[in-house]
Structure formats: structure tokens, C-alpha cells
Amino acid sequence: MSPNSNPLIPRIGDESAVAHSWERFLLDRPLPGAGVRNVVLDSWRRSRSEAVDPNNRCAPAADENKVRQLRERSRDLYEAAKPVLETLREILRESGTLIMLSDPSGTILDLNGESRARNAGELINLAPGGCWGERLIGTNAIGTSIATHKPVQIYASEHYCVDVKHWTCAAAPILDPLGHNLLGVVDVSGVKETFHGHTLGLVISAAKQIEGVLARRDAELHGRLLDSALDGFKRYGSDCVVLFDHRGRIVKTGGSMQQAREMYGVRLPFEVGGQVPALDLSLHPDERKCLIPLWMRAEWLHPIRGRDGELGTLLVIPLGTPNKQKVSPAVSGSKSGAESDAFDDIIGSSAAIASVKSRARRIAPLDLPVLLLGETGAGKEIFARAIHKGSGKPGGAFVAVNCGALTRELLASELFGYAEGAFTGARRGGLPGKFEQADGGTLFLDEIGEMPLDMQPHLLRVLQDGVVVRLGDTRERKVAVRIIAATNRDLQADVSAGRFREDLFHRLCVVGLNLPSLRQRPDDIETIIDHLNQRFAKKYGCPPKSLPPEVMQNLQRYRWPGNIRELQNVFEAMFALSDGDCIDGTLLPPHIREAAVDSVLARDEPNVAATGRLAEMERQAINAAVASAHGNLSMAARALGISRSTLYVKLAAMRT
């Protein structure tokens, strides 16, 4: 079958062919070769998988009290959309259509249109409170736009349920400008005789205008929030500090998230804009309380208040002064007594890791830029901190910036700082950037390969001249900072492709350090697991747990594409979920159990057949993670122990 793949505009002339295909689809018969667009056919399949009854006469409806609650929860969206939808209503005044705004679930919050169209819409609950998610009423523009996060226009027979088939609708998603989460949907609907191809363009334009209003409002609120929270970042400078706005989105971070994860099991979205629902102030306090993750403690939460009420929340995770860890006998080159090794935190005694640690020890005292190369989860930040501790200025600040987790504008202000009045919401007196904060210490630029090309000359100038100019300022500030950069990309290939400046590459890579992947040092897996076993025993307040030999063998045979981070996540889940004092082997993820079928897959140089099986196992692991996360790719990436950008690349490769 080769369906019509046009993803945007339906063709009226295809209506009878689509109706015929729908009838055959319900009977599970092969469809003819043309007529049904891919976006529609995919929606039909989702509708069938959710057991939607095609004979449903109308959408279900929420009661008035529930609609009021949903409007209050989406108040920012509702207020931003109101003037835009009024303009759209004027444009479509004589068209006989309805203009609607729905929340992320597909519940209609607001509706405008002429009386005749409204009366017709009420027959199928195309009215305030109507719930138009695909799971409830099958294929329709609101529900399908929510399912795909893309604009879509649905005409007549393309709908899944019978009584909706005499309607046409066009919808576009409204995405959070900061975190790109779905906030709601703009929809224009009418009886099928009102169909016009330009309607889709109108709703797309309306959605973009609403996003623009929200972005401007966010910039203003975030400026006030940052200004109010600045003292908190200074006061808790030795701790891990995360600033959330009123919708529970991350605005700014400080301190070591890695250390917070290790000490308390902290699990937060990696990128700015990531949302923690428990800190969404639009939710009822009782609802927020139910959403608080187990690791988050009430005493860590500090409300940030302004003249008009609460602006957001400052999460302060106490780290204190890290205690020197006892030297593990399994660590190569460990020292006794008071003579502590800066590299003790790097667990392992294999030749691969011992060689890298030896080279890193020699590099640490030299005041030279270092480029750490290695796969995601291989321990680049731990190495960077060890190099800093082993440097000539271990008492200086260690400041980390993830270049792949910030928008271009935020990254520029984070690195270089800004002057008063540099942009709307800029705090009074300006703000120093990470270069100034790291003066006399080390600046760790993680995911340097993700830095936008047009920002790279500014970074190069700071590295060459040792001066920083804040955004919106002309004054030069001298800084003395050691740079440690890290990436999982092939920067030399990026240089050849024009994606990364060659002069910046050579400036950063004065000394390079290639970190081995976990599969390149399988002898360390048991030692690392022993270390994790001790750590999680302290965290969960119980004795270390024993591992049956077959469980250890499974863990050793798996190739760990997400490296130590993936191993840590998998083992912690097994540790926490196992009853008693023994790790339950049934808790091993299926894709790890399957690795035991052929131990040759654990070797570093597999044969061609094994390579094919490895690729298939990786594909199964990715599909399983995405399914478990219900399509949330950020959550799936965290479960796999890889970055979201790496997951996107792997998914794209799987589709080719």
C-alpha cells in the first residue's frame, strides 16, 4: 500500500476513497493504494489500539467545575491566547466556523463562533468542556495534533467516529517556548462545507503568536525571578542550587548536579526548561504534595516571592564540604594515610582506566586546556573534577556549564554575564558570567560540540586574550581560568564539515584525554558494582545486597552503551526494588538478559554476525525504553543513560 503522504492539506476529491478505506480498515482488510494520508492512517491505528468505538456519537464532556479548574491551571495560556483568538474570530466572522482553545489533554477551555455553528457543535460536544483527545473520540484535529505535536487538518471521512465525519477541523499545537512541552491547541472547526485550505495556516499563525506572547511574558518574569534569587545562589554557593519558575520549569542551576545525584539520588531533567510538576504553582498544594519525588525534601524548598506573590522556587540541595573518600584497594595507584589521590573517585583497576588516570595525573598540575573525549556516561565530569583537584589551584572554584542544555541566548549570558539593561528583565547592576565566577579556578565546558557556531568566536577571544566583555557592556574584565572541555562528538569531523571552528578546536585541545567506554574495561564492572552496592546501602539505610552469579554474569556480558551512568541507573533500580538481602535477577531489564545468549557480544572486536546482533539488541533496548517512557524521549534517554541528542540520532538511524 502506498497512501497519499501529503501531511498537511486534505483533498476534498478523496472523500469517497477515504470513506471506503475507513470501512475496510474497520474490517481489518487491505487498503487500496491511494487516498488516505499517512497522518490520518497513523491516527486510525492509534484509535484502534485505544479501543475507540467508531460508533461514538459525541465526545465526552467535563463538568463546569472541572473546566474552571483546568482554566485556572492553564491561566497563563488562557490569558495569552485571548487577544489572538479574538483577532482570529474577526477574520473568520462570516465563515460559519468555531474557534477553540484546548488544554494539553484536549479539553476545550474556550470557544467562539456564530450561534448556528455553536448549536451544531453542541450535538457532538464540540463545546467548552468537550474532551477531544484521540483516546476518547479517535481521529480529529485537536486530538491528532496533541498526539503528534504538529499542526494538522482533518476533513470529513478522515475522522474516526461516524458522527464527526460531517465536520472539518484544523489545529496547531502551542508549545512552551522554554521547554517545548505541549501547553494546548488552537483549533478551527466547522461543518465540512466550510473547509478551506488556508484555515490550517491561520491556526499555525495563531499558535505562533500565542507562543510569542508567552515567551515575552516568560522573559519578563524570569528576569524578576533571577533578580530575586541572586542572593540565594551566592548564599548557597557550595551547594547544588536549582531555580524553578512558577510553572516548575528549570531556569538556572548552580553547583554539582552529579554530586547531588550521588549523595541523594536526585533525578532532575538535564536541560533548562525541563519541568518538575511538583513545583508547578498553578496546581493545588495537595496535588503538588502528591507529586513530590521521594528524593526531594521539604526543607530544601525555598519560595521566591515578589510584589505580586510567588515567582518560583529555589531548590537548595546541601552538599557541604565533600569528605575525602577512603582509598579503595581496587583503585590503581591508590595512596595510603593522609596522602590522598585526587583521582580516588574514579573506580577501576583495569589497564584501560589505569592508563588514562596516569596520564590525567601528569596533566593535572599543568596549567593547560584539556579536552576530554568519550561516550556519554563515561565519566567526563568526574575526570574534570579530579583534574581540578589535582591542579595547582585546587582551592579555586570549579564551575560547570552544559553547552548543550541551554538556548543560545541563555548560554551567552551564562558564560559572559550581562550588563544592566542588556535585555528585558536584566537585573539591576548586571550579572557576572561563569568565566568571572571561575576566575582563579576551572571552567568545565561540557558538550562543547553543541555550542552554536556563531558563539564560538566569542569563546575563542576569551581564551586567547583572557578578557570577558559582558553582554550589553564595553568594559573588559581580566580573568584567569583553566578550561576543561568535554564532548562525545568527533570534533575533527565537525571541523571538516564546517560545524566547529578549527582555531577553537586547537585552542581547546592543547592536551587531549580519551576516556574508555565501559565495554573497553569489562574487568572493572564488578568493582564498580561493589562500589555502587556500598553507596546505595547507605542511601537506602540497609546492608549491601548479594548478587547471584548469573546476575553478575548478565551485567558483565552487556555492552552498556550508556556506560557507567546506565550501569548506575540499572543497578539502583534493581537494588531498590529487590526485597530482602539479595538482588532479584528477574528485575534485570529484558535487553540485558538477552545479552547473555551470546557472550561474544561483550568483546571489543565482535565479528560481523555479532555486530548485527548487537545492533538489533540496541534497537530493542531503545524501543523498550521509549515504550516504557510512553514516548517521552527525555525520560527514555535518561533511562538509557545517554543524552537526548544521541537518542535522536539513534532513532533517526533506526528509521533509515
C-alpha positions as CSV (number, residue, x, y, z in Angstrom):
1,M,0.0,0.0,0.0
2,S,1.3,3.5,-0.8
3,P,-1.0,6.0,0.9
4,N,-1.0,9.6,0.0
5,S,1.8,11.0,2.2
6,N,0.8,14.7,2.0
7,P,0.9,15.6,5.7
8,L,-0.9,18.9,5.6
9,I,-3.9,19.7,3.4
10,P,-6.7,17.1,2.8
11,R,-8.1,16.8,-0.8
12,I,-11.9,17.0,-1.0
13,G,-11.9,14.8,-4.0
14,D,-10.5,11.9,-2.0
15,E,-13.5,11.8,0.4
16,S,-15.2,8.8,-1.1
17,A,-11.9,6.9,-1.4
18,V,-11.2,7.7,2.3
19,A,-14.6,6.6,3.3
20,H,-14.1,3.3,1.5
21,S,-10.7,2.8,3.1
22,W,-12.1,3.5,6.5
23,E,-14.7,0.8,6.1
24,R,-12.0,-1.7,5.0
25,F,-9.8,-0.5,7.9
26,L,-12.5,-1.3,10.5
27,L,-12.8,-4.8,8.9
28,D,-9.0,-5.2,9.1
29,R,-8.9,-5.6,5.3
30,P,-6.0,-4.4,3.0
31,L,-6.5,-0.8,1.9
32,P,-6.3,0.5,-1.6
33,G,-3.1,2.2,-2.8
34,A,-4.2,5.8,-2.5
35,G,-6.5,8.3,-0.8
36,V,-5.6,8.1,2.9
37,R,-2.8,10.4,4.1
38,N,-0.2,8.9,6.4
39,V,-1.1,11.3,9.3
40,V,-4.7,10.0,9.1
41,L,-3.8,6.3,8.8
42,D,-1.4,6.5,11.8
43,S,-4.2,8.2,13.8
44,W,-6.7,5.5,12.8
45,R,-4.2,2.9,14.1
46,R,-3.8,4.7,17.4
47,S,-7.6,5.0,17.7
48,R,-8.0,1.3,17.2
49,S,-5.2,0.4,19.6
50,E,-7.0,2.5,22.3
51,A,-10.2,0.6,21.5
52,V,-12.1,3.8,20.5
53,D,-15.6,2.8,19.4
54,P,-16.1,4.2,15.8
55,N,-19.9,4.5,16.6
56,N,-19.3,7.1,19.3
57,R,-21.9,9.8,18.7
58,C,-20.1,12.6,20.6
59,A,-17.0,13.4,22.7
60,P,-17.3,13.0,26.5
61,A,-17.6,16.3,28.4
62,A,-16.1,17.6,31.7
63,D,-18.4,19.3,34.1
64,E,-18.3,23.1,34.7
65,N,-16.3,22.8,37.9
66,K,-13.6,20.7,36.2
67,V,-13.5,23.2,33.3
68,R,-12.9,26.0,35.8
69,Q,-10.1,24.1,37.4
70,L,-8.5,23.4,34.0
71,R,-8.8,27.1,33.0
72,E,-7.1,28.1,36.3
73,R,-4.4,25.6,35.7
74,S,-3.8,27.0,32.2
75,R,-4.4,30.6,33.2
76,D,-1.2,31.8,31.5
77,L,-2.1,30.2,28.3
78,Y,-5.7,31.3,28.5
79,E,-4.7,35.0,29.0
80,A,-2.1,34.9,26.3
81,A,-4.5,33.3,23.8
82,K,-7.4,35.6,24.4
83,P,-6.5,38.6,22.2
84,V,-5.0,36.3,19.5
85,L,-8.2,34.3,19.3
86,E,-10.3,37.4,19.2
87,T,-8.4,38.5,16.1
88,L,-8.8,35.1,14.5
89,R,-12.6,35.3,15.3
90,E,-12.8,38.6,13.4
91,I,-11.0,37.1,10.4
92,L,-13.4,34.1,10.3
93,R,-16.6,36.0,11.4
94,E,-18.6,35.1,8.3
95,S,-17.1,31.6,7.7
96,G,-19.6,29.6,9.9
97,T,-16.7,28.1,11.9
98,L,-15.9,27.7,15.6
99,I,-12.6,29.0,17.1
100,M,-11.4,26.9,20.1
101,L,-8.6,26.7,22.7
102,S,-7.9,23.3,24.4
103,D,-5.6,22.3,27.2
104,P,-2.9,19.6,26.7
105,S,-5.4,16.8,27.3
106,G,-7.8,18.0,24.5
107,T,-10.4,19.5,26.8
108,I,-11.9,22.7,25.2
109,L,-11.4,25.7,27.5
110,D,-12.8,28.4,25.3
111,L,-14.9,28.6,22.2
112,N,-16.2,31.3,20.0
113,G,-18.4,31.4,16.8
114,E,-21.8,32.2,15.5
115,S,-24.9,30.7,17.1
116,R,-25.8,28.3,14.3
117,A,-22.3,26.8,14.3
118,R,-22.3,26.6,18.1
119,N,-25.6,24.8,18.2
120,A,-24.4,22.2,15.7
121,G,-21.2,21.8,17.6
122,E,-23.0,21.1,20.9
123,L,-24.6,18.0,19.3
124,I,-21.2,16.3,19.4
125,N,-19.8,18.2,22.5
126,L,-17.7,20.5,20.3
127,A,-18.2,23.0,23.2
128,P,-16.5,24.1,26.4
129,G,-15.7,21.0,28.4
130,G,-15.7,18.7,25.4
131,C,-12.8,16.2,25.7
132,W,-11.3,15.7,22.2
133,G,-8.2,13.5,22.9
134,E,-7.7,10.7,20.4
135,R,-8.1,8.1,23.1
136,L,-11.7,9.3,23.7
137,I,-13.0,10.2,20.2
138,G,-10.5,9.0,17.7
139,T,-9.0,10.9,14.8
140,N,-9.8,14.7,15.0
141,A,-7.6,17.8,14.6
142,I,-7.3,18.6,18.3
143,G,-6.5,15.0,19.4
144,T,-4.2,14.3,16.5
145,S,-2.3,17.5,16.9
146,I,-1.8,16.5,20.6
147,A,-0.6,13.0,19.6
148,T,1.9,14.3,17.0
149,H,2.7,17.7,18.4
150,K,2.3,19.0,14.9
151,P,-0.3,21.1,13.0
152,V,-3.0,19.0,11.2
153,Q,-6.2,19.5,9.2
154,I,-8.8,16.7,9.2
155,Y,-11.6,16.6,6.7
156,A,-14.9,14.7,6.8
157,S,-14.4,11.0,6.3
158,E,-10.8,11.2,7.7
159,H,-12.4,11.4,11.2
160,Y,-12.6,8.1,13.0
161,C,-16.0,8.3,14.6
162,V,-19.2,8.3,12.5
163,D,-21.0,11.3,13.8
164,V,-17.9,13.6,13.5
165,K,-17.5,12.8,9.8
166,H,-19.6,15.7,8.6
167,W,-17.1,18.1,10.2
168,T,-13.8,19.6,9.1
169,C,-11.2,20.9,11.5
170,A,-7.7,22.4,11.6
171,A,-5.5,22.6,14.7
172,A,-2.0,23.6,15.7
173,P,-0.1,22.9,19.0
174,I,1.0,25.6,21.4
175,L,4.4,24.7,22.7
176,D,6.2,26.0,25.8
177,P,8.8,28.5,24.5
178,L,11.3,27.4,27.1
179,G,10.9,23.6,27.5
180,H,8.9,22.9,24.3
181,N,6.3,21.0,26.3
182,L,2.7,21.0,25.0
183,L,0.6,23.7,26.6
184,G,-2.6,23.5,24.5
185,V,-4.1,23.6,21.0
186,V,-5.7,26.2,18.8
187,D,-8.5,24.7,16.6
188,V,-10.9,26.0,14.0
189,S,-13.8,23.6,13.2
190,G,-17.0,23.7,11.1
191,V,-19.3,21.5,9.1
192,K,-17.4,20.1,6.1
193,E,-18.9,22.6,3.7
194,T,-16.8,25.3,5.5
195,F,-13.5,23.6,4.5
196,H,-10.8,25.8,3.2
197,G,-7.1,25.1,2.9
198,H,-6.0,28.4,4.4
199,T,-7.5,27.6,7.7
200,L,-4.5,25.5,8.7
201,G,-2.2,28.4,8.0
202,L,-4.4,30.6,10.2
203,V,-4.2,28.3,13.2
204,I,-0.5,27.8,12.8
205,S,0.0,31.6,12.8
206,A,-2.3,32.0,15.8
207,A,-0.3,29.3,17.8
208,K,3.0,31.0,17.0
209,Q,1.6,34.4,18.1
210,I,0.5,32.9,21.4
211,E,3.9,31.3,21.9
212,G,5.4,34.7,21.2
213,V,3.2,36.3,23.9
214,L,4.2,33.6,26.4
215,A,7.9,33.9,25.5
216,R,7.9,37.7,26.2
217,R,6.0,37.2,29.4
218,D,8.4,34.4,30.5
219,A,11.4,36.7,29.8
220,E,10.0,39.4,32.0
221,L,9.1,37.0,34.8
222,H,12.4,35.2,34.6
223,G,14.2,38.5,34.9
224,R,12.4,39.3,38.1
225,L,12.8,35.8,39.3
226,L,16.6,35.8,38.7
227,D,17.0,39.1,40.3
228,S,15.1,37.9,43.4
229,A,17.0,34.6,43.6
230,L,20.6,36.0,43.1
231,D,21.3,36.3,46.8
232,G,20.3,32.6,47.2
233,F,22.9,31.5,44.6
234,K,25.5,33.5,46.5
235,R,24.5,32.2,49.9
236,Y,24.4,28.6,48.9
237,G,27.4,28.7,46.6
238,S,28.9,25.4,47.9
239,D,25.6,23.5,47.4
240,C,23.6,22.4,44.4
241,V,21.1,25.1,43.6
242,V,18.2,24.9,41.1
243,L,15.9,27.7,40.3
244,F,12.4,26.9,39.1
245,D,9.8,29.3,37.7
246,H,6.1,29.4,38.7
247,R,5.4,26.5,36.3
248,G,8.0,24.3,37.8
249,R,10.5,24.8,34.9
250,I,14.2,24.9,35.5
251,V,15.6,28.4,34.8
252,K,19.1,28.3,36.3
253,T,21.3,25.8,38.1
254,G,24.5,26.0,40.1
255,G,26.8,23.6,41.8
256,S,27.3,19.9,41.0
257,M,24.3,18.0,39.9
258,Q,26.4,14.9,39.7
259,Q,27.3,15.1,43.4
260,A,23.7,15.7,44.3
261,R,22.7,12.6,42.3
262,E,25.4,10.5,44.1
263,M,24.6,11.8,47.6
264,Y,20.8,11.8,47.5
265,G,19.7,10.1,44.3
266,V,18.5,13.4,42.8
267,R,16.7,13.0,39.5
268,L,16.0,16.2,37.6
269,P,15.6,17.0,33.9
270,F,19.0,17.7,32.4
271,E,18.1,20.8,30.3
272,V,16.9,24.3,31.2
273,G,13.2,24.3,30.6
274,G,12.7,20.8,32.0
275,Q,9.7,20.7,34.2
276,V,9.1,19.2,37.7
277,P,5.3,19.1,38.2
278,A,5.6,19.1,42.0
279,L,6.9,22.7,41.8
280,D,4.2,23.9,39.4
281,L,2.5,26.6,41.4
282,S,-0.7,26.5,39.2
283,L,-1.5,23.1,40.8
284,H,-3.4,22.8,44.1
285,P,-1.0,22.4,47.0
286,D,-2.5,18.9,47.8
287,E,-1.9,17.8,44.2
288,R,1.7,19.2,44.3
289,K,2.3,17.3,47.5
290,C,1.4,14.0,45.9
291,L,3.8,14.7,43.0
292,I,6.9,15.4,45.2
293,P,9.6,12.8,44.3
294,L,10.9,10.6,47.1
295,W,14.4,12.2,47.0
296,M,13.1,15.8,47.4
297,R,13.0,17.1,51.0
298,A,10.6,19.9,52.1
299,E,13.4,21.8,53.9
300,W,15.3,22.1,50.6
301,L,12.5,24.2,49.0
302,H,12.6,28.0,49.4
303,P,9.8,30.1,47.8
304,I,10.9,33.1,45.8
305,R,8.4,35.9,46.3
306,G,7.8,39.2,44.5
307,R,5.4,42.1,44.9
308,D,2.6,40.1,43.2
309,G,3.1,36.8,45.0
310,E,5.3,33.7,44.5
311,L,7.5,33.9,41.4
312,G,9.1,30.5,41.7
313,T,11.1,28.1,43.9
314,L,14.7,27.8,44.8
315,L,15.8,24.2,45.5
316,V,18.9,24.0,47.6
317,I,20.5,20.6,47.9
318,P,23.1,20.7,50.6
319,L,26.5,19.3,49.6
320,G,28.7,20.9,52.2
321,T,32.5,20.2,52.0
322,P,33.0,16.9,50.4
323,N,34.8,14.4,52.7
324,K,37.8,12.7,51.4
325,Q,36.8,9.2,50.5
326,K,38.7,6.3,51.8
327,V,41.1,4.9,49.2
328,S,39.7,1.8,47.7
329,P,42.2,-1.1,47.4
330,A,40.8,-1.7,43.9
331,V,41.8,1.7,42.7
332,S,45.1,1.6,40.7
333,G,47.8,3.8,42.1
334,S,46.0,4.5,45.4
335,K,47.9,6.0,48.3
336,S,47.7,5.4,52.0
337,G,47.5,7.7,55.0
338,A,46.9,11.4,54.6
339,E,48.3,11.5,51.1
340,S,45.1,11.4,49.1
341,D,44.8,10.9,45.4
342,A,42.6,13.4,43.5
343,F,41.6,10.5,41.3
344,D,40.3,8.2,44.0
345,D,36.7,8.8,42.9
346,I,37.4,7.1,39.6
347,I,36.7,3.5,40.4
348,G,38.6,0.7,38.5
349,S,41.9,-1.0,38.1
350,S,41.9,-2.2,34.5
351,A,44.7,-1.4,32.2
352,A,42.5,0.9,30.2
353,I,41.4,3.1,33.1
354,A,44.7,3.0,34.9
355,S,46.5,4.3,31.8
356,V,44.1,7.2,31.4
357,K,44.3,8.1,35.1
358,S,48.1,8.0,34.9
359,R,48.1,10.5,32.0
360,A,45.5,12.7,33.8
361,R,47.6,12.9,36.9
362,R,50.5,14.2,34.8
363,I,48.2,16.7,33.1
364,A,46.5,18.0,36.2
365,P,49.3,20.2,37.6
366,L,49.9,21.8,34.1
367,D,48.0,25.0,33.5
368,L,46.9,23.8,30.0
369,P,43.5,23.5,28.4
370,V,42.2,19.9,28.4
371,L,39.7,18.3,26.0
372,L,38.0,15.1,27.4
373,L,36.7,12.8,24.7
374,G,34.4,10.0,25.4
375,E,30.9,8.5,25.1
376,T,28.0,9.8,27.1
377,G,28.1,8.4,30.7
378,A,31.8,7.6,30.6
379,G,32.6,9.9,33.5
380,K,33.9,13.1,31.8
381,E,32.7,15.4,34.7
382,I,34.3,13.2,37.3
383,F,37.6,13.3,35.4
384,A,37.3,17.1,35.1
385,R,36.8,17.5,38.8
386,A,39.7,15.2,39.5
387,I,42.0,17.2,37.2
388,H,40.9,20.4,39.0
389,K,41.6,18.9,42.5
390,G,45.0,17.7,41.3
391,S,45.8,21.1,39.8
392,G,47.9,23.9,41.3
393,K,44.8,25.7,42.4
394,P,42.5,23.1,44.0
395,G,41.0,25.7,46.2
396,G,39.7,27.7,43.3
397,A,36.2,27.5,42.0
398,F,35.1,24.6,39.8
399,V,32.3,25.9,37.6
400,A,30.5,23.6,35.2
401,V,28.4,24.6,32.2
402,N,26.5,22.2,29.9
403,C,26.7,23.9,26.5
404,G,24.1,21.6,25.1
405,A,21.4,22.2,27.7
406,L,20.9,26.0,27.1
407,T,19.5,28.1,24.4
408,R,21.9,30.3,22.5
409,E,20.8,33.4,24.4
410,L,20.9,31.8,27.8
411,L,24.3,30.2,27.1
412,A,25.8,33.6,26.1
413,S,24.5,35.3,29.3
414,E,25.6,32.3,31.4
415,L,29.2,32.3,30.0
416,F,29.9,36.0,29.6
417,G,27.4,37.6,32.0
418,Y,25.4,40.8,31.1
419,A,25.3,44.5,32.0
420,E,22.3,46.3,33.4
421,G,19.7,46.9,30.8
422,A,21.2,44.4,28.3
423,F,17.8,43.0,27.7
424,T,14.2,43.0,29.1
425,G,14.4,41.5,32.6
426,A,18.1,42.0,33.1
427,R,18.8,42.5,36.8
428,R,19.9,45.9,38.2
429,G,23.6,46.1,38.2
430,G,24.1,43.3,35.7
431,L,25.3,39.7,36.4
432,P,28.7,38.1,36.2
433,G,29.0,35.1,33.9
434,K,30.7,31.7,34.5
435,F,34.1,32.9,33.3
436,E,34.1,35.6,36.1
437,Q,32.8,33.1,38.6
438,A,35.6,30.6,37.7
439,D,38.3,33.3,37.9
440,G,41.3,31.7,39.6
441,G,39.9,28.2,39.2
442,T,38.5,25.8,36.5
443,L,35.7,26.2,34.0
444,F,34.3,22.9,32.7
445,L,32.5,23.3,29.3
446,D,30.6,20.1,28.9
447,E,29.1,19.1,25.5
448,I,31.3,21.8,23.9
449,G,30.5,20.3,20.4
450,E,26.9,21.6,20.8
451,M,28.0,25.2,21.1
452,P,26.4,27.3,18.3
453,L,28.8,28.2,15.6
454,D,28.2,31.9,15.8
455,M,29.1,31.9,19.5
456,Q,32.4,30.2,19.1
457,P,34.4,33.3,18.1
458,H,33.3,35.0,21.3
459,L,34.6,32.0,23.3
460,L,37.8,32.0,21.3
461,R,38.5,35.6,22.1
462,V,38.2,35.0,25.8
463,L,40.6,32.0,25.6
464,Q,43.1,34.0,23.5
465,D,43.0,37.3,25.4
466,G,41.9,36.3,28.9
467,V,39.3,39.1,28.9
468,V,35.5,38.9,29.2
469,V,33.0,41.6,28.0
470,R,29.5,41.2,29.4
471,L,26.5,41.3,27.1
472,G,25.5,44.9,26.6
473,D,28.7,46.3,28.0
474,T,32.0,47.6,26.7
475,R,34.2,47.2,29.8
476,E,36.8,44.4,29.5
477,R,37.3,42.2,32.6
478,K,40.5,40.2,33.0
479,V,40.0,36.5,34.0
480,A,42.5,33.7,34.7
481,V,40.6,30.5,34.1
482,R,41.7,26.9,33.3
483,I,39.5,25.4,30.6
484,I,38.5,21.8,30.6
485,A,36.1,20.9,27.7
486,A,34.3,17.7,27.0
487,T,32.4,16.1,24.2
488,N,31.1,12.8,22.9
489,R,31.3,14.1,19.3
490,D,34.1,13.7,16.7
491,L,35.2,17.4,16.7
492,Q,37.7,16.8,14.0
493,A,34.9,15.6,11.7
494,D,32.8,18.6,12.8
495,V,35.7,20.9,11.9
496,S,36.0,19.3,8.4
497,A,32.2,19.7,8.0
498,G,32.3,23.3,9.0
499,R,30.3,22.8,12.2
500,F,33.1,23.7,14.5
501,R,35.9,26.3,14.2
502,E,39.3,24.8,13.6
503,D,41.1,27.5,15.6
504,L,38.8,27.0,18.6
505,F,39.4,23.2,18.4
506,H,43.2,23.6,18.5
507,R,42.9,26.1,21.4
508,L,40.7,23.7,23.4
509,C,42.6,20.5,22.6
510,V,46.1,21.5,23.8
511,V,46.0,18.2,25.7
512,G,43.5,15.5,24.8
513,L,42.3,12.7,27.0
514,N,40.3,9.8,25.6
515,L,38.2,8.2,28.2
516,P,37.5,4.5,27.7
517,S,33.9,3.2,27.4
518,L,32.8,0.7,30.0
519,R,32.8,-2.1,27.4
520,Q,36.5,-1.3,26.9
521,R,37.2,-2.2,30.5
522,P,34.8,-5.0,31.4
523,D,37.1,-6.1,34.2
524,D,36.1,-3.0,36.2
525,I,32.3,-3.8,36.1
526,E,32.4,-6.0,39.2
527,T,34.5,-3.4,41.1
528,I,32.1,-0.6,40.1
529,I,29.1,-2.7,41.1
530,D,30.7,-3.3,44.6
531,H,31.2,0.4,44.9
532,L,27.5,1.1,43.9
533,N,26.3,-1.6,46.3
534,Q,28.0,0.2,49.2
535,R,26.7,3.6,48.2
536,F,23.1,2.5,47.7
537,A,23.2,0.6,51.0
538,K,24.0,3.9,52.8
539,K,21.4,5.8,50.7
540,Y,18.5,3.3,51.4
541,G,19.6,2.5,55.0
542,C,20.1,-1.2,54.6
543,P,23.1,-3.6,54.3
544,P,24.7,-4.2,50.9
545,K,22.9,-6.9,48.9
546,S,24.4,-10.0,47.4
547,L,24.3,-10.8,43.7
548,P,23.7,-14.3,42.3
549,P,26.5,-15.3,39.9
550,E,24.1,-15.4,36.9
551,V,23.0,-11.8,37.6
552,M,26.7,-10.6,37.8
553,Q,27.4,-12.5,34.6
554,N,24.5,-10.8,32.8
555,L,25.7,-7.4,33.9
556,Q,29.3,-8.2,32.8
557,R,28.2,-9.5,29.4
558,Y,26.1,-6.5,28.5
559,R,27.9,-3.8,26.5
560,W,26.5,-0.7,28.3
561,P,26.0,1.8,25.5
562,G,25.2,4.4,28.2
563,N,28.4,3.4,30.2
564,I,28.7,4.0,33.9
565,R,25.6,6.2,34.1
566,E,23.5,3.4,32.5
567,L,25.0,0.8,34.8
568,Q,24.3,3.0,37.9
569,N,20.7,3.6,36.9
570,V,20.0,-0.1,36.2
571,F,21.7,-1.3,39.3
572,E,20.0,1.2,41.6
573,A,16.6,0.2,40.2
574,M,17.3,-3.5,40.9
575,F,18.7,-2.6,44.4
576,A,15.7,-0.5,45.4
577,L,13.1,-3.0,44.0
578,S,14.7,-6.2,45.4
579,D,13.1,-7.4,48.6
580,G,15.5,-9.0,51.2
581,D,19.2,-9.0,51.1
582,C,19.7,-10.5,47.6
583,I,19.3,-8.8,44.2
584,D,16.4,-10.3,42.3
585,G,17.5,-11.4,38.9
586,T,14.0,-11.1,37.5
587,L,14.4,-7.3,37.7
588,L,17.1,-7.4,35.0
589,P,15.8,-5.4,32.0
590,P,15.0,-7.8,29.1
591,H,17.6,-6.4,26.8
592,I,20.3,-7.1,29.3
593,R,19.2,-10.6,29.9
594,E,19.2,-11.2,26.2
595,A,22.9,-10.2,26.1
596,A,23.7,-13.5,27.9
597,V,22.6,-15.5,24.8
598,D,26.0,-14.9,23.1
599,S,28.9,-13.7,25.3
600,V,30.9,-12.9,22.2
601,L,28.9,-9.7,22.0
602,A,30.8,-8.4,25.1
603,R,34.1,-8.5,23.3
604,D,35.6,-5.3,22.0
605,E,36.0,-6.6,18.4
606,P,32.9,-8.6,17.5
607,N,32.6,-10.5,14.2
608,V,30.2,-9.3,11.5
609,A,27.3,-11.5,12.7
610,A,27.8,-10.4,16.3
611,T,27.7,-6.8,15.1
612,G,24.4,-7.4,13.5
613,R,23.0,-8.9,16.7
614,L,24.4,-6.1,18.8
615,A,22.7,-3.5,16.6
616,E,19.4,-5.5,17.0
617,M,19.9,-5.5,20.8
618,E,20.5,-1.8,20.8
619,R,17.4,-1.3,18.7
620,Q,15.3,-3.4,21.1
621,A,16.7,-1.6,24.1
622,I,15.8,1.8,22.6
623,N,12.3,0.7,21.6
624,A,11.8,-0.7,25.1
625,A,12.9,2.5,26.8
626,V,10.8,4.7,24.6
627,A,7.7,2.4,25.2
628,S,8.3,2.4,29.0
629,A,8.5,6.2,28.9
630,H,5.3,6.4,26.9
631,G,7.1,8.3,24.1
632,N,8.8,10.8,26.4
633,L,12.2,10.9,24.7
634,S,13.9,12.9,27.5
635,M,12.8,10.2,30.0
636,A,13.8,7.4,27.7
637,A,17.3,9.0,27.2
638,R,17.8,9.2,30.9
639,A,16.7,5.5,31.4
640,L,19.3,4.5,28.7
641,G,22.0,6.7,30.2
642,I,22.5,8.7,27.0
643,S,21.8,12.3,26.0
644,R,18.6,13.2,24.3
645,S,20.5,14.4,21.2
646,T,22.2,11.0,21.0
647,L,18.9,9.3,21.3
648,Y,17.5,11.4,18.4
649,V,20.5,10.4,16.2
650,K,20.0,6.7,17.0
651,L,16.2,6.9,16.4
652,A,16.8,8.6,13.0
653,A,19.3,5.8,12.1
654,M,16.8,3.2,13.0
655,R,14.2,4.7,10.6
656,T,16.6,4.7,7.6
